[in-house]
Amino acid sequence: MKKYGFFGGSFNPVTKAHIELAKLAINKYHLDKIIFVPMGNKYIKKDLIDEKHRYNMLKLVTDKYNNLEVSDIEMNLEKSLTAIEALKKINKQYENIDIYYIIGADNLEKMPKWEKAKELIENYKYIVIQRETYHIPTIINQNKLLNKYRHNFYELENEKYKLISSSIVRQKIYYNQIQNIEKYIEKEIVNYIVDNNIYNDK
């Protein structure tokens, strides 16, 4: 059975860290493919640009790889999907695939409070990315539900890429420091941002 990872997030914009972490997950857990799933416009988050730009930037980057793709499964919707709705939608679309959902350790900590948390934790598998100040084994040990289904959680180190973030990129563009962002994002993403005049609203 093929193994796919689904990497959800705002990707506002996609960074080198997102891509390198995806490649790391593929190698560590022998995944056949990782599919990025950008959240749509109905998700409420500060400074979130239009879904079409975030999708297009992901497409520019993932098209260079045979084992990376981008999905529009959360786009063009009338309302934002809950986590359980998104996972069920993906599972239905990708039947007979062994699926792993890629999340940050910050979301792992929040998961027991999400809608239908028991169903989420019991029935799905996750690759959890380390986040600064979050210790994954401790988060799992301190929650009864997470601890009971700890076999569904797989850890992915993030020490090398922890200083790269989308918010840093947006801040540098806002302050006209675009010449300094190629260490954070790919050249084609820099060009797309410039050509489409995004992230620089004053």
C-alpha positions in Angstrom: 0.0 0.0 0.0 1.3 3.5 -0.9 2.0 5.9 1.9 1.1 9.6 1.5 1.7 12.5 3.8 -0.8 15.5 3.9 0.8 18.7 5.0 -1.9 21.3 5.9 -1.3 25.0 6.7 -1.6 28.5 5.4 1.7 28.5 3.5 1.7 32.3 3.6 4.0 32.0 1.7 5.6 28.6 1.3 9.2 28.6 2.6 12.2 26.5 2.1 11.6 25.1 5.6 8.2 23.7 4.4 9.8 22.0 1.5 12.8 20.6 3.4 10.6 19.3 6.2 8.4 17.5 3.6 11.5 15.9 2.1 12.7 14.9 5.5 9.4 13.3 6.3 9.4 11.4 3.0 12.9 10.0 3.8 12.4 9.2 7.4 9.0 7.6 7.1 9.4 6.2 3.6 6.4 8.1 2.2 5.7 7.8 -1.5 4.4 11.4 -1.7 3.5 14.5 0.3 0.6 16.6 -0.7 0.4 20.2 0.6 -3.1 21.3 1.6 -3.3 25.1 1.8 -6.3 26.4 3.9 -8.9 28.4 2.0 -10.0 32.0 2.3 -12.7 31.2 4.9 -10.1 30.3 7.5 -9.7 33.3 9.8 -6.0 34.2 10.2 -4.3 37.6 10.3 -2.5 38.7 7.1 -3.7 35.7 5.1 -3.5 36.5 1.4 -5.9 35.1 -1.2 -5.9 31.3 -1.5 -5.1 31.5 -5.3 -1.7 33.1 -4.6 -0.8 30.6 -1.9 -1.8 27.7 -4.1 0.1 29.1 -7.1 3.3 29.6 -5.1 3.0 26.0 -3.8 2.5 24.8 -7.3 5.6 26.6 -8.5 7.7 24.9 -5.9 6.2 21.4 -5.9 6.2 21.1 -9.7 10.0 20.6 -9.4 9.6 17.4 -7.5 8.1 14.0 -8.4 7.0 13.3 -4.9 5.5 16.7 -3.9 2.1 17.9 -4.9 -0.5 20.6 -3.9 -4.2 20.0 -3.4 -7.1 22.5 -3.6 -9.3 20.4 -1.4 -9.8 23.2 1.1 -10.2 26.0 -1.5 -13.3 27.6 -3.0 -15.5 26.6 -0.1 -18.4 28.4 1.6 -16.9 27.8 5.0 -13.7 26.7 6.6 -13.4 23.0 7.3 -12.9 21.7 10.8 -9.9 19.3 11.2 -12.2 16.2 11.3 -14.1 17.4 8.2 -10.8 18.0 6.3 -9.4 14.6 7.3 -12.5 12.7 6.3 -12.6 14.5 3.0 -9.0 13.6 2.2 -9.6 9.9 3.3 -12.6 9.7 1.0 -10.7 11.1 -1.9 -7.6 8.9 -1.3 -9.0 5.5 -0.6 -6.6 2.5 -0.2 -3.7 4.9 0.7 -1.9 4.7 4.1 -2.2 8.3 5.2 -0.2 10.4 7.6 -1.2 14.0 8.5 1.7 16.4 9.1 1.1 18.9 11.9 3.1 21.1 14.2 3.7 20.3 17.9 1.7 23.4 18.8 -1.4 21.8 17.1 -0.7 18.5 18.8 -1.1 20.3 22.1 -4.4 21.8 21.0 -5.8 18.7 19.5 -7.5 17.3 22.6 -9.7 20.4 22.7 -10.7 20.2 19.0 -14.1 19.1 17.8 -14.4 15.3 17.8 -11.0 15.0 19.4 -11.3 11.4 20.3 -12.1 10.4 16.7 -9.2 12.5 15.5 -6.7 11.0 17.9 -7.9 7.4 17.7 -8.4 7.0 14.0 -5.7 8.9 12.2 -1.9 8.9 12.1 0.2 12.0 12.4 3.8 13.1 11.8 4.4 15.9 14.3 7.0 18.6 13.6 9.0 19.9 16.5 8.3 23.5 17.5 10.5 25.6 19.7 9.4 25.4 23.4 7.2 22.3 22.6 8.4 18.9 23.7 6.4 16.2 21.9 6.8 13.3 24.3 5.8 15.6 27.2 2.7 16.8 25.4 1.7 13.2 24.8 2.5 12.0 28.3 0.5 14.8 29.9 -2.8 14.1 28.1 -4.6 10.8 28.8 -6.2 10.6 25.3 -3.0 11.4 23.4 -1.1 8.9 25.6 -3.6 6.1 25.0 -3.1 6.5 21.2 0.6 7.5 21.2 1.3 4.8 18.6 -0.5 7.2 16.1 2.1 9.9 16.5 5.5 10.1 14.8 8.1 12.8 15.6 9.9 14.9 13.0 12.9 17.0 14.1 13.0 20.6 13.1 16.3 22.0 14.5 17.8 22.9 11.2 14.8 24.9 9.9 13.3 26.5 13.1 14.6 30.0 12.2 12.7 30.0 8.9 9.1 31.1 9.0 6.5 32.7 6.7 6.0 35.6 9.2 9.7 36.5 8.8 9.3 36.6 5.0 6.2 38.8 5.3 7.9 41.2 7.7 11.0 41.6 5.5 8.8 42.4 2.4 6.7 44.8 4.5 9.9 46.7 5.4 11.3 46.6 1.9 14.0 44.0 2.6 13.1 41.7 -0.2 16.7 41.4 -1.3 17.3 39.5 1.9 14.6 36.8 1.6 16.1 34.3 -0.8 17.6 32.3 2.1 14.0 31.8 3.3 12.0 31.2 0.0 12.8 30.0 -3.5 13.7 32.4 -6.2 10.5 31.7 -8.2 8.5 32.6 -5.1 10.4 35.9 -4.8 9.6 36.6 -8.4 5.9 35.7 -7.9 5.6 38.0 -4.9 7.1 40.9 -6.8 5.2 40.3 -10.0 1.9 40.1 -8.1 2.6 42.9 -5.6 1.7 41.0 -2.5 2.6 41.3 1.2 3.6 44.9 0.9 0.5 46.8 1.9 1.4 49.8 4.1 
